[in-house]
């Protein structure tokens, strides 16, 4: 649901009633991953997508029904062998979708709610999650997608410091366990499903009244949650204010990165040349890198193609816990660069992290084509792809892991 948070946040501010359908689980080849959402307001306006078109019409009707009844519903859609044109996924996969109505908030007396629960109930909890995502603040939204009657759709919003808004509505241990696990997923920036019912929350002693019963069991049966993490956009830092960098900035923004361009030459690092960049920095690349606090999702693209910039920059970059480090240059330049980096004391393990020559082999010539090849390598590295054609292959179309499965090809 957080993928359409900005628009839904506006709807909440306008006092609209709406229903939101969220993919909560997938099986087989499914077009959208958990967290993808479609929302429909009381006027029939729709935003988002849950299937890329396969079941949108049926989900739209479920949203309208949820607005009429005020009740959440969990629905499964899959391929129909009897009728390929029936409502279902023609790709052969199966998706589970939670449809949840969100009414315009109405305040409730303090005596009717827990201290953590907003005055406007579940709608207020969802609104808090949407507000955090829409404004770029880190938070995670956990919603019940399976469990005891009456808990479906109940939600918690958890912040990085462990504080939370809302309640799942069961035993207090359920909120404690859900908050601890959701916070851990938020730290990792992950969206996934978890099941509560296997033991106490991380960091809690299995003592006292709750000692013998897992959190889910205290509610009568295990409880399954969808946890959606909203974290600031990952960073892409492009070193070298050249024409290839301008094309890469555009692709980086398309992939939802926060893009910074850094170059020591003020005549090239200008807003006129890079209108799409979030930040433009005039500084020596290695000095700027030293000043930054980077997370494991950051990608570093070194396009300076000049040893006096490349070597001190890469010497530092290859020691950092970032997602991707790539450097432009011919194979001869790459070999010379490797030797210079060895001379600085980098190990072979550190050097093996370098993607150089940068990008996948698409036969790219123009700056735009080269930017596409670099972006393709970044996506494959992030999602665990191989970079090989899908035609005739027997590898999965959608990978379950965000980690690379091995080194993939490079541009010559």
N, C-alpha and C positions, 0 to 999 in steps of 0.2 A: 504493500500500500504506500510505502514511503517513496516509491518511484514517481508518484503523482502528488507528492505532499504539497508542493507550492500551490497548485490549483485547488486542492481540497482545503488547504488553510484559508484561501480566499473565500471558499464556499462557507466555511465555518464563520468567518468574520461577517459574512453577509446574512447569516442566520438561515441558511438554506437547509432543508431536510434532504438527505441523500442516502443511498445504499452503496456500499463498496464491496466488490467481489475480489477476493485475493486468492491467488494460487498458493496453497499450503503444502502440497506434496505432488511429486511427479514420479511416474514409473515408465520406463522405456524411453522412447524417443518423443520428448515433449518440446513444443516450440518455445515455451516461457518457463522460467525458473521460479521457485517459491519466492513470494514477495511481489510478483507482478500483479497489477490490479487494474480493474475496470470499475468506474463509478458512474452512477446515474442519479441525477437530482429529481426533485418532484415535478419539474417541468419537462422531464424526458431528455435533458442534455446529458451526453455521455462523454467521458474522457478515459484514456488509457486502453489497455488491452490485456487479455489473459491467455490468448491462444494464437494471436496472429491472424485471426479470422475464422478458425475452424468452428468454434462454439460461441462466438460473440453474441449472436442473436438470442440463443437460449439463455445465456448468462444475463443479458439485458432484461429479459422477461423475469428472471429470478430476482433481479434487483428491484424491479417494479413491484413484484409480489411482496418482497421484504418491506418495502415502503408502506404497503397497504396493511400488512399484518403486524409490523413492528418486531418480528421475530427473526433471529439469525438462523441460517440453514447451512449444512455442509452437504455438498453435492459432488458426485463423481462423474466425470466424462471420459469416455474411451471410444475406441474404434468399434464400429458395428459391422460384424461379418455378414449379417443378413442383408443389410442395406447400406451401401457405401455412401449414400446421400443422406442417411439419417443423421441426427445430431450426434456428433462424435468427432474424434480426432482421426483424420484420414492418414496421418503419419504412423498410426499404430500404437501411439503412446496412451497413457492414462494420466489425468490430472484431477486432483481433489481441490475444490474451490469452496471457500468460506464466504458466504454472502451475509453482510451485517448492515442493518439499518443504523443510521446516525441521525438522530433527531436534533433540532435546534435546542441548545442547552436550556434547561429549566432548573433553577436552584432548588435544593432540598434542605430541610432543616438539619443542623449539625447532629442531632440525636439519631438520625436515620442513616448515618454513614460512619465509616472508620475515620480516624484522624488523617490517614494518608489519602483518602478518597476525595476527589474534588466535589464541590457542592453540587455540580451538575452531573455527577455520576459517571457512568462509563463513557458517555459522550464527551465529558470533560477530559477523561484520561486520553481518549483518542485525539482530542484537540491538542492536548499537551504534546503528544508525540508528533503530530503534524507540524505544530509550531516550531519544535526543535529542528526537525528535518528541513523545513522551509527556510529557516534562518541560518542554517549551517552549523548548528550546535550539535555536539555529540550526544546521542541518546539512543536507547534501544527500546522498541515496542514489543512486548511479549503478550500474545493472545492465546486463549484456550481454543484449541481446534478439535479436541476430543477429550471426553471425561464425563463426570456425573452430570445428570440433567440440571439445567439451570446455570451451568458455568460456561457454556459455549459462547465465545466472543468476549468474555471478561478479559480485562487487560491491565497491564502494568507498564509504566514508562520508567526506565532505569537510567540514571545518569552515571558518568564516570566515577564520581565519588561514592557510589553505592546507594545514594538516596533514591527514593522512588515515589511515584504518584500512582494512585489507583490500588485496586486489590483484585485478586482472582476470585474472591468470594468464598473460598473454602476454609479449611483449617489454617490458622496463622502460620504453621510450618510450611504450608504451600507457598505463601508469599515470600517467606525467608529463603527457601530453596530456589524458587524461581528468580528472585532478585540476585542471588549469588551467581547462579549459572548464567543469567542474562548479562550481568556485568562482565563476566569472563568473555562471553561472545562479543560484547561491545568493544572490549580491549583489543580483540583480534579483528574487529570490523566485519564480522561474519553474519550472514543471514541463513538460518537453518531451523530445523525442527528438533525439539528435545522432548524426552519423556521423563516425567517425574514419577518415582515409585520404586526406586532402587536403593534409597538410602538417605542419610541426612545431608544437608547442604554442606558444600565445601567449607571447612573451617569450623563447623559445629561439632560438639561432642554428642555422641549418641547416648545421652543420659537424660534423666528426668522422665516426665510423662510421655515425651515423644520418642523415647529411646528405642522402643521395639517396633515402631511403625514408620515406614518411609512416608515422605510427604504426600505422595499421591494416594497411598493406601489409607491415610487418615481421612481422605475425602470419600472413601468407599471403593475407589478403583483408581488405577493409574491415570495421570493427566498428561496429555500431549500438548505442547505449545509450539507456535510459530514465533520465532524471535527474528525481528528485522532490525538490523543495526544501521543507524544513520551517523556517518562520520564525515568530516570535511573532505572535499574532493582530493584524490591523490595528486601528487605533484609530478609534473614533468619539467625538468630543467634542461633547456637547450643552450649549449655553449657554442658560440660562434654565430655572429649576426650576418649570415650569408643568405643567398637566395633559397638554398635548400632549407634553411631554418625557417624562413617565412612560410613555406608550404607545410613544414612539419608542425608549426604552431597551429595552423588551421585544422589539421588532422587531430592533433592533441586535444583541442577544444571540442571537436566532434566526439571524441571518446571520453569527454567529461573530465579531463585533467585540468588542474590549475597550472597554467603554463607560464614559466619564467624564461626570458631570454637574457643571457649574460654574455657580455663582450667587453674587453678592455678598451675598445676603440669607440669613443663617443660619436664619431662621425657616422658609424654604421648602426649602433644600438640606439635607434630612435623610434618614437611612436609612429612616425610617418611610414617607416619601413615595416613595422610590426603592429598594425592596428588591432589585431586579434589577441595579442598577448595580454595576460593578466598583469604581468610585471616586466619591466625592462630595467636591467641593472648594468651600469657601467663600472666594471671592476675587473681585476685579474681573476680568471675563473677559479683558480685554486684558493685564492683568498676569500672569494665569495662562498665557496663550498665550505670552508672552515667555519664560517659564521652561521651556518644553517643547522637547524635541528631537524633531521630527516627521519621519516618512518619507513617501515619495510615495504610500503607500497610505492615509494618514489622511483621514478625512472630518470636516468641521466643519459643524455644524448650529446656526445662530444663531436661537434662538426667543425671545430676550429682548424683541423688539418695542418697544424703547425706545432712542431716539437716543443717549442718554448712555452706554448700554452698546454699542449696535450699531456706531456710527461708529468709535470708537477700536479696537474689536475687528476690524472688517472692513478697516480701513486696514492692519492688520498681516497679517491672514489672506490677503488677496488678493495679497500679495507672496511668500507661502510656496509651496514646491513640493509642495503636497498634492494629493490626488486630487479633492477636491470641497469647495466652499464654497457653502452655501445659507443663505438668510435668509428668515424668515417675515414676512409683512406684506401689506397690500392693495397694489393697483397704485399708488394714490396715495402710500402710504408708501414704496413702492419708488422712485418718481420723486424724492421728497424726499430719500431716502437716497442715491441716486446723485449728486444735486447736492452734498450735504454731503461725500461722498467725493471728488468732483472738487475741491472746495475744499481738501481736504487734500493735493492734488497727485497723486492716483492717475491713471494714464493710462487711455485708453479700452481698451487691450489688457488691462490689469489688471481693469478694471470688467467686461469681457466674460466673465470667468471666474465671475462671481457668478450663482448660480442663484436667482433671485428674481422673483416669488413662488416659494417653495420647493415642489418636488414636481411630479408629473405630474397632468394633468387627469383625475381619476377622479370628479369631482363629490363629493369628500369633505366630510363635515360633522362627524362625531364625531372625538375625538382619535385613536381607533384607525384610522379610515379615513384621516385625515390622515397618521398615521405610515406607513400602507401606501403612500400616494402618494409620500411622501418616500423610503421604502426602494426603491420601484420606480424612481425617478429615479436613485438611487445605483447600483443594479444595472445599469440601462441605460447609465449613464455608464462604469461599470467594464468592462462586457462589450461595449460598442460597439453596443447596441441603439438602435432608433429611437423606441420608445414607442408605435408604431402597432399596431392590432390585427393578429393573424396571420391571422384569417379573411379570405379573399379576397386576401391579399397574396402577393407573389412574392419576398419577401425571405427570407434564410436564417433557419431557426428557431434554429440554434446559430451564433454568430459565432466566428470564429477569433481575433479580436483582442480584447485587453483595453482598447483605447483607444476613446474615443467617436468616432462617425462624423460627428457634428455636433450642434448644439444641438437639444434636444428640448423638447417642450411643458411648460408650467408650470401650476400650479393658479391659478385666478382668485381 
